[in-house]
Amino acid sequence: MPSDTPLIPSNASVADELEALNSIYGPDTLDFQGETPSGASAALRLPDLPFSFLFTFPSEYPDVPPLITGTQSTGDSGKGEGEAAVSILRDLLGTLWTPGQVCLFDLVEEATPILQEHHAQHRHGAAEDHSAHATHRSATSTQHEQQDPDLTMVAASSMPSPPWVLSEPMTVSKSAFIARACHVASLDEAQDSISHLLSTNKKVATATHNIQAWRIQSTNKETGTVTTIQDSDDDGETAAGGRLLHLMQLMDVWNVVVVVTRWYGGVKLGPDRFRLINMVARDALSKGGFAKEEISKTKGKGKGKK
């Protein structure tokens, strides 16, 4: 009889990415399909896209890059669209992979909006070809139906994307954590950065918690008066925001906003969740170079790759 036990890659890096991606994006995002003496194979499905991609992970991964061998499924995509998507994904992989560092999470984050836009443009072009005789009003109506207009989304999309530095994703007992940090010069800029993130990233917006903290310090050029603003938001994770702010104080970081996103996996972590929240936050702050050198040397064992 076939076993119901899920296959687990023998490569620890692939296993970690499998758990993290499926916790964050959905249980079938990375579908591990088996192993051969040369490595592991898996199918990657990006959010809200009709096609999935076939990957091969050499046994030496992440010291050598994964290979994108083609599409597993093209769904309702148009002719040639899958091949174009593979080409885009391979180009992105070539820029993101660094020897010794896992890259699938970064690839999903970078590729998803690009391929979603590519798919939308392809569908829009196909619709125009199919209904060239339609009235201008009908075409406009169809476009609005496809785009599902949202004024908040439109306003946020018109803003420049904040230069977020991302931590490595971390998964413990099916709860996934990831932190983002970016430089800000004012409270308005911090709030705008958070609003942009929540308005343009559906996976973040629908996460269980988005714990936030910021520390901002500015000097009046005329009077020399120093203004300090520091605050936090638990977003339902009681006391987590204050602990995150305390970490920023210990690391002596200023003019930074941090957002730690948690997707709850159904298993209560107890106080350990605070350690995990601060661990990914420390990783993002250290990777972004926001901490002073003598403070950042005391960081924990979070991965330091970028």
ChimeraX commands (.cxc) that place a marker at each C-alpha (Angstrom):
marker #1 position 0.00,0.00,0.00 radius 0.5
marker #1 position 1.27,3.52,-0.76 radius 0.5
marker #1 position 2.45,5.50,2.24 radius 0.5
marker #1 position 0.61,8.69,3.28 radius 0.5
marker #1 position 3.80,10.06,4.83 radius 0.5
marker #1 position 4.92,13.15,2.88 radius 0.5
marker #1 position 8.25,12.96,1.14 radius 0.5
marker #1 position 10.99,15.01,2.79 radius 0.5
marker #1 position 14.10,16.08,0.84 radius 0.5
marker #1 position 17.36,14.75,2.18 radius 0.5
marker #1 position 18.97,18.11,1.36 radius 0.5
marker #1 position 18.36,20.18,4.50 radius 0.5
marker #1 position 18.33,23.48,2.58 radius 0.5
marker #1 position 15.62,22.24,0.21 radius 0.5
marker #1 position 13.64,20.88,3.17 radius 0.5
marker #1 position 13.81,24.24,4.96 radius 0.5
marker #1 position 12.65,26.11,1.87 radius 0.5
marker #1 position 9.86,23.60,1.31 radius 0.5
marker #1 position 8.52,24.19,4.82 radius 0.5
marker #1 position 8.91,27.99,4.69 radius 0.5
marker #1 position 7.34,28.53,1.27 radius 0.5
marker #1 position 4.41,26.24,1.91 radius 0.5
marker #1 position 3.74,27.89,5.27 radius 0.5
marker #1 position 3.77,31.39,3.80 radius 0.5
marker #1 position 2.22,31.01,0.37 radius 0.5
marker #1 position 0.09,27.87,0.67 radius 0.5
marker #1 position 0.59,24.11,1.08 radius 0.5
marker #1 position 1.22,23.38,-2.60 radius 0.5
marker #1 position 3.59,26.23,-3.44 radius 0.5
marker #1 position 6.63,23.94,-3.57 radius 0.5
marker #1 position 5.69,20.35,-4.36 radius 0.5
marker #1 position 8.60,18.00,-3.68 radius 0.5
marker #1 position 8.43,15.15,-6.17 radius 0.5
marker #1 position 11.35,12.91,-5.35 radius 0.5
marker #1 position 15.09,12.40,-5.56 radius 0.5
marker #1 position 17.65,10.79,-7.79 radius 0.5
marker #1 position 21.37,10.30,-7.10 radius 0.5
marker #1 position 21.99,13.68,-8.74 radius 0.5
marker #1 position 19.49,15.68,-6.69 radius 0.5
marker #1 position 15.87,16.52,-5.91 radius 0.5
marker #1 position 13.01,17.58,-8.15 radius 0.5
marker #1 position 10.06,19.82,-7.29 radius 0.5
marker #1 position 7.31,21.90,-8.87 radius 0.5
marker #1 position 6.97,25.58,-7.93 radius 0.5
marker #1 position 3.62,27.35,-8.18 radius 0.5
marker #1 position 3.63,31.13,-7.88 radius 0.5
marker #1 position 0.63,32.88,-6.30 radius 0.5
marker #1 position -2.32,33.67,-8.60 radius 0.5
marker #1 position -0.66,32.32,-11.73 radius 0.5
marker #1 position -1.94,29.50,-13.97 radius 0.5
marker #1 position 1.38,27.78,-14.60 radius 0.5
marker #1 position 3.86,25.90,-12.43 radius 0.5
marker #1 position 7.56,25.38,-12.97 radius 0.5
marker #1 position 9.75,22.30,-12.73 radius 0.5
marker #1 position 12.94,22.62,-10.68 radius 0.5
marker #1 position 15.90,20.33,-10.14 radius 0.5
marker #1 position 18.07,20.85,-7.07 radius 0.5
marker #1 position 21.55,19.34,-7.44 radius 0.5
marker #1 position 22.77,17.51,-4.36 radius 0.5
marker #1 position 25.31,20.32,-3.84 radius 0.5
marker #1 position 22.56,23.00,-3.58 radius 0.5
marker #1 position 22.85,25.78,-2.41 radius 0.5
marker #1 position 26.54,25.75,-3.33 radius 0.5
marker #1 position 25.38,25.30,-6.92 radius 0.5
marker #1 position 22.19,26.85,-8.34 radius 0.5
marker #1 position 18.90,25.04,-8.93 radius 0.5
marker #1 position 17.84,24.39,-12.52 radius 0.5
marker #1 position 14.51,25.41,-14.07 radius 0.5
marker #1 position 13.74,22.64,-16.55 radius 0.5
marker #1 position 10.41,23.94,-17.86 radius 0.5
marker #1 position 6.75,24.20,-16.97 radius 0.5
marker #1 position 4.82,21.44,-15.25 radius 0.5
marker #1 position 1.45,22.99,-16.16 radius 0.5
marker #1 position 0.42,26.01,-18.22 radius 0.5
marker #1 position -3.22,26.13,-17.09 radius 0.5
marker #1 position -5.22,28.76,-18.97 radius 0.5
marker #1 position -2.15,30.68,-20.12 radius 0.5
marker #1 position -1.90,31.67,-23.75 radius 0.5
marker #1 position 0.27,30.14,-26.44 radius 0.5
marker #1 position 3.95,30.68,-25.75 radius 0.5
marker #1 position 3.27,32.36,-22.40 radius 0.5
marker #1 position 4.72,29.50,-20.38 radius 0.5
marker #1 position 7.98,29.54,-22.33 radius 0.5
marker #1 position 8.25,33.30,-21.83 radius 0.5
marker #1 position 7.61,32.87,-18.10 radius 0.5
marker #1 position 10.38,30.25,-17.85 radius 0.5
marker #1 position 12.78,32.64,-19.56 radius 0.5
marker #1 position 11.87,35.45,-17.14 radius 0.5
marker #1 position 12.28,33.14,-14.15 radius 0.5
marker #1 position 15.67,31.90,-15.34 radius 0.5
marker #1 position 16.91,35.47,-15.81 radius 0.5
marker #1 position 15.80,36.39,-12.28 radius 0.5
marker #1 position 17.38,33.26,-10.83 radius 0.5
marker #1 position 20.67,34.20,-12.45 radius 0.5
marker #1 position 20.67,37.54,-10.63 radius 0.5
marker #1 position 19.42,36.27,-7.25 radius 0.5
marker #1 position 21.42,33.10,-6.62 radius 0.5
marker #1 position 24.62,33.45,-4.61 radius 0.5
marker #1 position 26.86,30.43,-3.90 radius 0.5
marker #1 position 26.04,28.88,-0.55 radius 0.5
marker #1 position 22.78,30.77,-0.10 radius 0.5
marker #1 position 19.23,29.50,-0.64 radius 0.5
marker #1 position 17.26,31.58,-3.10 radius 0.5
marker #1 position 13.71,30.28,-3.62 radius 0.5
marker #1 position 11.99,32.71,-1.26 radius 0.5
marker #1 position 13.72,35.68,-2.90 radius 0.5
marker #1 position 12.84,34.25,-6.31 radius 0.5
marker #1 position 9.14,33.96,-5.42 radius 0.5
marker #1 position 9.08,37.49,-3.99 radius 0.5
marker #1 position 10.79,38.98,-7.06 radius 0.5
marker #1 position 9.14,36.89,-9.76 radius 0.5
marker #1 position 5.51,36.90,-8.62 radius 0.5
marker #1 position 4.62,40.55,-9.37 radius 0.5
marker #1 position 6.59,40.48,-12.63 radius 0.5
marker #1 position 4.90,37.33,-13.91 radius 0.5
marker #1 position 1.48,38.43,-12.68 radius 0.5
marker #1 position 1.82,41.63,-14.70 radius 0.5
marker #1 position 3.11,39.64,-17.68 radius 0.5
marker #1 position 0.12,37.28,-17.47 radius 0.5
marker #1 position -2.36,40.17,-17.11 radius 0.5
marker #1 position -0.92,41.95,-20.15 radius 0.5
marker #1 position -1.03,38.74,-22.19 radius 0.5
marker #1 position -4.65,38.11,-21.25 radius 0.5
marker #1 position -5.58,41.72,-21.91 radius 0.5
marker #1 position -3.95,41.59,-25.34 radius 0.5
marker #1 position -5.71,38.34,-26.16 radius 0.5
marker #1 position -9.04,39.80,-25.10 radius 0.5
marker #1 position -8.52,42.80,-27.38 radius 0.5
marker #1 position -7.73,40.53,-30.33 radius 0.5
marker #1 position -10.78,38.40,-29.63 radius 0.5
marker #1 position -13.19,41.30,-29.29 radius 0.5
marker #1 position -11.80,44.00,-31.55 radius 0.5
marker #1 position -15.33,44.81,-32.72 radius 0.5
marker #1 position -16.53,45.64,-29.15 radius 0.5
marker #1 position -17.36,49.22,-28.21 radius 0.5
marker #1 position -14.97,51.35,-26.20 radius 0.5
marker #1 position -17.37,51.24,-23.28 radius 0.5
marker #1 position -17.46,47.43,-23.28 radius 0.5
marker #1 position -13.69,47.20,-23.44 radius 0.5
marker #1 position -13.36,49.59,-20.51 radius 0.5
marker #1 position -15.88,47.58,-18.52 radius 0.5
marker #1 position -14.01,44.34,-19.22 radius 0.5
marker #1 position -10.74,45.90,-18.15 radius 0.5
marker #1 position -12.26,47.05,-14.88 radius 0.5
marker #1 position -13.66,43.58,-14.21 radius 0.5
marker #1 position -10.22,42.03,-14.71 radius 0.5
marker #1 position -8.42,44.58,-12.55 radius 0.5
marker #1 position -10.92,44.68,-9.65 radius 0.5
marker #1 position -10.19,48.36,-8.90 radius 0.5
marker #1 position -9.28,49.29,-5.35 radius 0.5
marker #1 position -8.55,52.95,-4.65 radius 0.5
marker #1 position -6.19,52.12,-1.79 radius 0.5
marker #1 position -4.22,49.73,-3.99 radius 0.5
marker #1 position -4.05,52.26,-6.84 radius 0.5
marker #1 position -2.81,55.00,-4.52 radius 0.5
marker #1 position -0.21,52.73,-2.93 radius 0.5
marker #1 position 0.99,51.42,-6.28 radius 0.5
marker #1 position 1.72,54.97,-7.42 radius 0.5
marker #1 position 4.22,55.38,-4.58 radius 0.5
marker #1 position 7.84,54.31,-4.95 radius 0.5
marker #1 position 8.42,50.90,-3.37 radius 0.5
marker #1 position 10.22,51.27,-0.01 radius 0.5
marker #1 position 13.74,49.76,0.01 radius 0.5
marker #1 position 12.88,46.90,2.36 radius 0.5
marker #1 position 15.66,44.60,3.55 radius 0.5
marker #1 position 14.28,41.11,4.18 radius 0.5
marker #1 position 15.39,38.57,6.75 radius 0.5
marker #1 position 15.57,34.90,5.99 radius 0.5
marker #1 position 12.13,33.31,6.43 radius 0.5
marker #1 position 11.92,31.10,9.50 radius 0.5
marker #1 position 9.40,28.29,10.09 radius 0.5
marker #1 position 8.79,26.67,13.47 radius 0.5
marker #1 position 5.87,24.28,14.14 radius 0.5
marker #1 position 4.25,25.44,10.89 radius 0.5
marker #1 position 4.30,29.13,11.91 radius 0.5
marker #1 position 6.33,31.21,9.47 radius 0.5
marker #1 position 8.11,34.46,10.32 radius 0.5
marker #1 position 9.85,37.05,8.17 radius 0.5
marker #1 position 11.04,40.57,8.95 radius 0.5
marker #1 position 11.41,43.66,6.80 radius 0.5
marker #1 position 13.38,46.78,7.70 radius 0.5
marker #1 position 13.91,50.03,5.82 radius 0.5
marker #1 position 15.30,53.50,6.39 radius 0.5
marker #1 position 12.82,56.31,7.13 radius 0.5
marker #1 position 13.31,59.98,7.97 radius 0.5
marker #1 position 9.92,60.80,9.50 radius 0.5
marker #1 position 6.85,59.26,11.09 radius 0.5
marker #1 position 4.87,59.94,7.90 radius 0.5
marker #1 position 7.47,58.07,5.87 radius 0.5
marker #1 position 7.34,55.12,8.27 radius 0.5
marker #1 position 3.55,54.95,8.10 radius 0.5
marker #1 position 3.57,55.33,4.31 radius 0.5
marker #1 position 6.08,52.48,4.02 radius 0.5
marker #1 position 3.89,50.20,6.11 radius 0.5
marker #1 position 0.75,51.21,4.17 radius 0.5
marker #1 position 2.49,50.52,0.86 radius 0.5
marker #1 position 3.56,47.06,2.05 radius 0.5
marker #1 position 0.09,46.10,3.27 radius 0.5
marker #1 position -1.61,47.51,0.18 radius 0.5
marker #1 position 0.60,45.87,-2.43 radius 0.5
marker #1 position 1.55,42.52,-0.86 radius 0.5
marker #1 position -1.53,40.34,-0.42 radius 0.5
marker #1 position 0.32,37.59,1.45 radius 0.5
marker #1 position 1.60,40.08,4.01 radius 0.5
marker #1 position -1.75,41.85,4.30 radius 0.5
marker #1 position -3.58,38.58,5.03 radius 0.5
marker #1 position -0.98,37.25,7.49 radius 0.5
marker #1 position -1.97,36.57,11.10 radius 0.5
marker #1 position 0.14,39.40,12.50 radius 0.5
marker #1 position 2.28,42.25,11.19 radius 0.5
marker #1 position 4.18,43.49,14.24 radius 0.5
marker #1 position 5.66,46.94,13.73 radius 0.5
marker #1 position 8.15,49.23,15.45 radius 0.5
marker #1 position 10.00,52.39,14.49 radius 0.5
marker #1 position 12.63,54.72,15.94 radius 0.5
marker #1 position 13.14,58.11,14.31 radius 0.5
marker #1 position 15.45,60.92,15.37 radius 0.5
marker #1 position 15.81,64.28,13.62 radius 0.5
marker #1 position 17.64,67.51,14.38 radius 0.5
marker #1 position 16.30,71.00,13.67 radius 0.5
marker #1 position 19.01,72.68,11.62 radius 0.5
marker #1 position 18.18,76.13,12.99 radius 0.5
marker #1 position 17.77,75.42,16.70 radius 0.5
marker #1 position 19.69,72.18,17.06 radius 0.5
marker #1 position 16.72,70.65,18.87 radius 0.5
marker #1 position 16.60,66.88,18.61 radius 0.5
marker #1 position 13.17,65.28,18.10 radius 0.5
marker #1 position 12.75,61.62,18.92 radius 0.5
marker #1 position 9.84,59.41,17.90 radius 0.5
marker #1 position 9.66,55.74,18.82 radius 0.5
marker #1 position 6.61,53.53,19.01 radius 0.5
marker #1 position 5.26,50.11,18.10 radius 0.5
marker #1 position 2.12,48.20,17.12 radius 0.5
marker #1 position 1.41,44.63,18.32 radius 0.5
marker #1 position -1.17,43.95,15.56 radius 0.5
marker #1 position -2.87,41.44,17.81 radius 0.5
marker #1 position 0.31,39.73,19.06 radius 0.5
marker #1 position 0.18,41.08,22.62 radius 0.5
marker #1 position 3.45,42.63,23.85 radius 0.5
marker #1 position 5.34,41.71,20.66 radius 0.5
marker #1 position 5.59,45.31,19.42 radius 0.5
marker #1 position 7.13,46.54,22.68 radius 0.5
marker #1 position 9.65,43.70,22.64 radius 0.5
marker #1 position 10.53,44.51,19.03 radius 0.5
marker #1 position 11.04,48.17,19.94 radius 0.5
marker #1 position 13.23,47.13,22.88 radius 0.5
marker #1 position 15.41,45.10,20.50 radius 0.5
marker #1 position 15.85,48.18,18.31 radius 0.5
marker #1 position 16.86,50.17,21.40 radius 0.5
marker #1 position 19.41,47.53,22.38 radius 0.5
marker #1 position 20.82,47.53,18.85 radius 0.5
marker #1 position 20.85,51.35,18.92 radius 0.5
marker #1 position 19.21,51.68,15.52 radius 0.5
marker #1 position 17.60,54.94,14.42 radius 0.5
marker #1 position 15.55,56.14,11.47 radius 0.5
marker #1 position 14.33,52.62,10.75 radius 0.5
marker #1 position 10.93,50.96,10.59 radius 0.5
marker #1 position 10.62,47.20,11.09 radius 0.5
marker #1 position 7.70,44.94,10.20 radius 0.5
marker #1 position 7.70,41.31,11.35 radius 0.5
marker #1 position 5.09,39.18,9.59 radius 0.5
marker #1 position 3.81,35.98,11.16 radius 0.5
marker #1 position 1.62,33.34,9.56 radius 0.5
marker #1 position 0.17,31.19,12.38 radius 0.5
marker #1 position 0.45,27.48,11.67 radius 0.5
marker #1 position -2.04,26.14,14.19 radius 0.5
marker #1 position 0.45,25.19,16.93 radius 0.5
marker #1 position 0.86,27.57,19.87 radius 0.5
marker #1 position 4.48,28.52,20.42 radius 0.5
marker #1 position 4.10,30.22,23.80 radius 0.5
marker #1 position 6.83,32.71,24.82 radius 0.5
marker #1 position 9.15,31.25,22.19 radius 0.5
marker #1 position 7.29,33.30,19.57 radius 0.5
marker #1 position 8.86,36.48,20.94 radius 0.5
marker #1 position 12.34,35.05,20.49 radius 0.5
marker #1 position 11.53,34.11,16.88 radius 0.5
marker #1 position 10.05,37.54,16.13 radius 0.5
marker #1 position 13.15,39.27,17.46 radius 0.5
marker #1 position 15.45,36.79,15.71 radius 0.5
marker #1 position 14.15,37.59,12.22 radius 0.5
marker #1 position 14.02,41.31,13.09 radius 0.5
marker #1 position 17.67,41.24,14.17 radius 0.5
marker #1 position 18.54,39.45,10.93 radius 0.5
marker #1 position 16.87,42.15,8.79 radius 0.5
marker #1 position 18.43,44.99,10.80 radius 0.5
marker #1 position 21.90,43.43,10.61 radius 0.5
marker #1 position 21.65,42.65,6.90 radius 0.5
marker #1 position 20.52,46.21,6.22 radius 0.5
marker #1 position 23.51,47.64,8.07 radius 0.5
marker #1 position 21.27,49.60,10.44 radius 0.5
marker #1 position 22.99,48.49,13.66 radius 0.5
marker #1 position 26.20,50.03,14.91 radius 0.5
marker #1 position 29.21,47.81,14.34 radius 0.5
marker #1 position 29.88,47.09,18.01 radius 0.5
marker #1 position 26.24,46.22,18.62 radius 0.5
marker #1 position 25.70,44.12,15.49 radius 0.5
marker #1 position 28.60,41.87,16.51 radius 0.5
marker #1 position 26.39,40.54,19.30 radius 0.5
marker #1 position 23.72,39.25,16.93 radius 0.5
marker #1 position 22.39,35.73,17.34 radius 0.5
marker #1 position 22.66,32.77,15.01 radius 0.5
marker #1 position 20.26,34.07,12.35 radius 0.5
marker #1 position 21.51,33.61,8.81 radius 0.5
marker #1 position 23.32,36.65,7.47 radius 0.5
marker #1 position 22.94,36.22,3.74 radius 0.5
marker #1 position 21.32,38.72,1.50 radius 0.5
marker link #1:1,2 radius 0.2
marker link #1:2,3 radius 0.2
marker link #1:3,4 radius 0.2
marker link #1:4,5 radius 0.2
marker link #1:5,6 radius 0.2
marker link #1:6,7 radius 0.2
marker link #1:7,8 radius 0.2
marker link #1:8,9 radius 0.2
marker link #1:9,10 radius 0.2
marker link #1:10,11 radius 0.2
marker link #1:11,12 radius 0.2
marker link #1:12,13 radius 0.2
marker link #1:13,14 radius 0.2
marker link #1:14,15 radius 0.2
marker link #1:15,16 radius 0.2
marker link #1:16,17 radius 0.2
marker link #1:17,18 radius 0.2
marker link #1:18,19 radius 0.2
marker link #1:19,20 radius 0.2
marker link #1:20,21 radius 0.2
marker link #1:21,22 radius 0.2
marker link #1:22,23 radius 0.2
marker link #1:23,24 radius 0.2
marker link #1:24,25 radius 0.2
marker link #1:25,26 radius 0.2
marker link #1:26,27 radius 0.2
marker link #1:27,28 radius 0.2
marker link #1:28,29 radius 0.2
marker link #1:29,30 radius 0.2
marker link #1:30,31 radius 0.2
marker link #1:31,32 radius 0.2
marker link #1:32,33 radius 0.2
marker link #1:33,34 radius 0.2
marker link #1:34,35 radius 0.2
marker link #1:35,36 radius 0.2
marker link #1:36,37 radius 0.2
marker link #1:37,38 radius 0.2
marker link #1:38,39 radius 0.2
marker link #1:39,40 radius 0.2
marker link #1:40,41 radius 0.2
marker link #1:41,42 radius 0.2
marker link #1:42,43 radius 0.2
marker link #1:43,44 radius 0.2
marker link #1:44,45 radius 0.2
marker link #1:45,46 radius 0.2
marker link #1:46,47 radius 0.2
marker link #1:47,48 radius 0.2
marker link #1:48,49 radius 0.2
marker link #1:49,50 radius 0.2
marker link #1:50,51 radius 0.2
marker link #1:51,52 radius 0.2
marker link #1:52,53 radius 0.2
marker link #1:53,54 radius 0.2
marker link #1:54,55 radius 0.2
marker link #1:55,56 radius 0.2
marker link #1:56,57 radius 0.2
marker link #1:57,58 radius 0.2
marker link #1:58,59 radius 0.2
marker link #1:59,60 radius 0.2
marker link #1:60,61 radius 0.2
marker link #1:61,62 radius 0.2
marker link #1:62,63 radius 0.2
marker link #1:63,64 radius 0.2
marker link #1:64,65 radius 0.2
marker link #1:65,66 radius 0.2
marker link #1:66,67 radius 0.2
marker link #1:67,68 radius 0.2
marker link #1:68,69 radius 0.2
marker link #1:69,70 radius 0.2
marker link #1:70,71 radius 0.2
marker link #1:71,72 radius 0.2
marker link #1:72,73 radius 0.2
marker link #1:73,74 radius 0.2
marker link #1:74,75 radius 0.2
marker link #1:75,76 radius 0.2
marker link #1:76,77 radius 0.2
marker link #1:77,78 radius 0.2
marker link #1:78,79 radius 0.2
marker link #1:79,80 radius 0.2
marker link #1:80,81 radius 0.2
marker link #1:81,82 radius 0.2
marker link #1:82,83 radius 0.2
marker link #1:83,84 radius 0.2
marker link #1:84,85 radius 0.2
marker link #1:85,86 radius 0.2
marker link #1:86,87 radius 0.2
marker link #1:87,88 radius 0.2
marker link #1:88,89 radius 0.2
marker link #1:89,90 radius 0.2
marker link #1:90,91 radius 0.2
marker link #1:91,92 radius 0.2
marker link #1:92,93 radius 0.2
marker link #1:93,94 radius 0.2
marker link #1:94,95 radius 0.2
marker link #1:95,96 radius 0.2
marker link #1:96,97 radius 0.2
marker link #1:97,98 radius 0.2
marker link #1:98,99 radius 0.2
marker link #1:99,100 radius 0.2
marker link #1:100,101 radius 0.2
marker link #1:101,102 radius 0.2
marker link #1:102,103 radius 0.2
marker link #1:103,104 radius 0.2
marker link #1:104,105 radius 0.2
marker link #1:105,106 radius 0.2
marker link #1:106,107 radius 0.2
marker link #1:107,108 radius 0.2
marker link #1:108,109 radius 0.2
marker link #1:109,110 radius 0.2
marker link #1:110,111 radius 0.2
marker link #1:111,112 radius 0.2
marker link #1:112,113 radius 0.2
marker link #1:113,114 radius 0.2
marker link #1:114,115 radius 0.2
marker link #1:115,116 radius 0.2
marker link #1:116,117 radius 0.2
marker link #1:117,118 radius 0.2
marker link #1:118,119 radius 0.2
marker link #1:119,120 radius 0.2
marker link #1:120,121 radius 0.2
marker link #1:121,122 radius 0.2
marker link #1:122,123 radius 0.2
marker link #1:123,124 radius 0.2
marker link #1:124,125 radius 0.2
marker link #1:125,126 radius 0.2
marker link #1:126,127 radius 0.2
marker link #1:127,128 radius 0.2
marker link #1:128,129 radius 0.2
marker link #1:129,130 radius 0.2
marker link #1:130,131 radius 0.2
marker link #1:131,132 radius 0.2
marker link #1:132,133 radius 0.2
marker link #1:133,134 radius 0.2
marker link #1:134,135 radius 0.2
marker link #1:135,136 radius 0.2
marker link #1:136,137 radius 0.2
marker link #1:137,138 radius 0.2
marker link #1:138,139 radius 0.2
marker link #1:139,140 radius 0.2
marker link #1:140,141 radius 0.2
marker link #1:141,142 radius 0.2
marker link #1:142,143 radius 0.2
marker link #1:143,144 radius 0.2
marker link #1:144,145 radius 0.2
marker link #1:145,146 radius 0.2
marker link #1:146,147 radius 0.2
marker link #1:147,148 radius 0.2
marker link #1:148,149 radius 0.2
marker link #1:149,150 radius 0.2
marker link #1:150,151 radius 0.2
marker link #1:151,152 radius 0.2
marker link #1:152,153 radius 0.2
marker link #1:153,154 radius 0.2
marker link #1:154,155 radius 0.2
marker link #1:155,156 radius 0.2
marker link #1:156,157 radius 0.2
marker link #1:157,158 radius 0.2
marker link #1:158,159 radius 0.2
marker link #1:159,160 radius 0.2
marker link #1:160,161 radius 0.2
marker link #1:161,162 radius 0.2
marker link #1:162,163 radius 0.2
marker link #1:163,164 radius 0.2
marker link #1:164,165 radius 0.2
marker link #1:165,166 radius 0.2
marker link #1:166,167 radius 0.2
marker link #1:167,168 radius 0.2
marker link #1:168,169 radius 0.2
marker link #1:169,170 radius 0.2
marker link #1:170,171 radius 0.2
marker link #1:171,172 radius 0.2
marker link #1:172,173 radius 0.2
marker link #1:173,174 radius 0.2
marker link #1:174,175 radius 0.2
marker link #1:175,176 radius 0.2
marker link #1:176,177 radius 0.2
marker link #1:177,178 radius 0.2
marker link #1:178,179 radius 0.2
marker link #1:179,180 radius 0.2
marker link #1:180,181 radius 0.2
marker link #1:181,182 radius 0.2
marker link #1:182,183 radius 0.2
marker link #1:183,184 radius 0.2
marker link #1:184,185 radius 0.2
marker link #1:185,186 radius 0.2
marker link #1:186,187 radius 0.2
marker link #1:187,188 radius 0.2
marker link #1:188,189 radius 0.2
marker link #1:189,190 radius 0.2
marker link #1:190,191 radius 0.2
marker link #1:191,192 radius 0.2
marker link #1:192,193 radius 0.2
marker link #1:193,194 radius 0.2
marker link #1:194,195 radius 0.2
marker link #1:195,196 radius 0.2
marker link #1:196,197 radius 0.2
marker link #1:197,198 radius 0.2
marker link #1:198,199 radius 0.2
marker link #1:199,200 radius 0.2
marker link #1:200,201 radius 0.2
marker link #1:201,202 radius 0.2
marker link #1:202,203 radius 0.2
marker link #1:203,204 radius 0.2
marker link #1:204,205 radius 0.2
marker link #1:205,206 radius 0.2
marker link #1:206,207 radius 0.2
marker link #1:207,208 radius 0.2
marker link #1:208,209 radius 0.2
marker link #1:209,210 radius 0.2
marker link #1:210,211 radius 0.2
marker link #1:211,212 radius 0.2
marker link #1:212,213 radius 0.2
marker link #1:213,214 radius 0.2
marker link #1:214,215 radius 0.2
marker link #1:215,216 radius 0.2
marker link #1:216,217 radius 0.2
marker link #1:217,218 radius 0.2
marker link #1:218,219 radius 0.2
marker link #1:219,220 radius 0.2
marker link #1:220,221 radius 0.2
marker link #1:221,222 radius 0.2
marker link #1:222,223 radius 0.2
marker link #1:223,224 radius 0.2
marker link #1:224,225 radius 0.2
marker link #1:225,226 radius 0.2
marker link #1:226,227 radius 0.2
marker link #1:227,228 radius 0.2
marker link #1:228,229 radius 0.2
marker link #1:229,230 radius 0.2
marker link #1:230,231 radius 0.2
marker link #1:231,232 radius 0.2
marker link #1:232,233 radius 0.2
marker link #1:233,234 radius 0.2
marker link #1:234,235 radius 0.2
marker link #1:235,236 radius 0.2
marker link #1:236,237 radius 0.2
marker link #1:237,238 radius 0.2
marker link #1:238,239 radius 0.2
marker link #1:239,240 radius 0.2
marker link #1:240,241 radius 0.2
marker link #1:241,242 radius 0.2
marker link #1:242,243 radius 0.2
marker link #1:243,244 radius 0.2
marker link #1:244,245 radius 0.2
marker link #1:245,246 radius 0.2
marker link #1:246,247 radius 0.2
marker link #1:247,248 radius 0.2
marker link #1:248,249 radius 0.2
marker link #1:249,250 radius 0.2
marker link #1:250,251 radius 0.2
marker link #1:251,252 radius 0.2
marker link #1:252,253 radius 0.2
marker link #1:253,254 radius 0.2
marker link #1:254,255 radius 0.2
marker link #1:255,256 radius 0.2
marker link #1:256,257 radius 0.2
marker link #1:257,258 radius 0.2
marker link #1:258,259 radius 0.2
marker link #1:259,260 radius 0.2
marker link #1:260,261 radius 0.2
marker link #1:261,262 radius 0.2
marker link #1:262,263 radius 0.2
marker link #1:263,264 radius 0.2
marker link #1:264,265 radius 0.2
marker link #1:265,266 radius 0.2
marker link #1:266,267 radius 0.2
marker link #1:267,268 radius 0.2
marker link #1:268,269 radius 0.2
marker link #1:269,270 radius 0.2
marker link #1:270,271 radius 0.2
marker link #1:271,272 radius 0.2
marker link #1:272,273 radius 0.2
marker link #1:273,274 radius 0.2
marker link #1:274,275 radius 0.2
marker link #1:275,276 radius 0.2
marker link #1:276,277 radius 0.2
marker link #1:277,278 radius 0.2
marker link #1:278,279 radius 0.2
marker link #1:279,280 radius 0.2
marker link #1:280,281 radius 0.2
marker link #1:281,282 radius 0.2
marker link #1:282,283 radius 0.2
marker link #1:283,284 radius 0.2
marker link #1:284,285 radius 0.2
marker link #1:285,286 radius 0.2
marker link #1:286,287 radius 0.2
marker link #1:287,288 radius 0.2
marker link #1:288,289 radius 0.2
marker link #1:289,290 radius 0.2
marker link #1:290,291 radius 0.2
marker link #1:291,292 radius 0.2
marker link #1:292,293 radius 0.2
marker link #1:293,294 radius 0.2
marker link #1:294,295 radius 0.2
marker link #1:295,296 radius 0.2
marker link #1:296,297 radius 0.2
marker link #1:297,298 radius 0.2
marker link #1:298,299 radius 0.2
marker link #1:299,300 radius 0.2
marker link #1:300,301 radius 0.2
marker link #1:301,302 radius 0.2
marker link #1:302,303 radius 0.2
marker link #1:303,304 radius 0.2
marker link #1:304,305 radius 0.2
marker link #1:305,306 radius 0.2
view
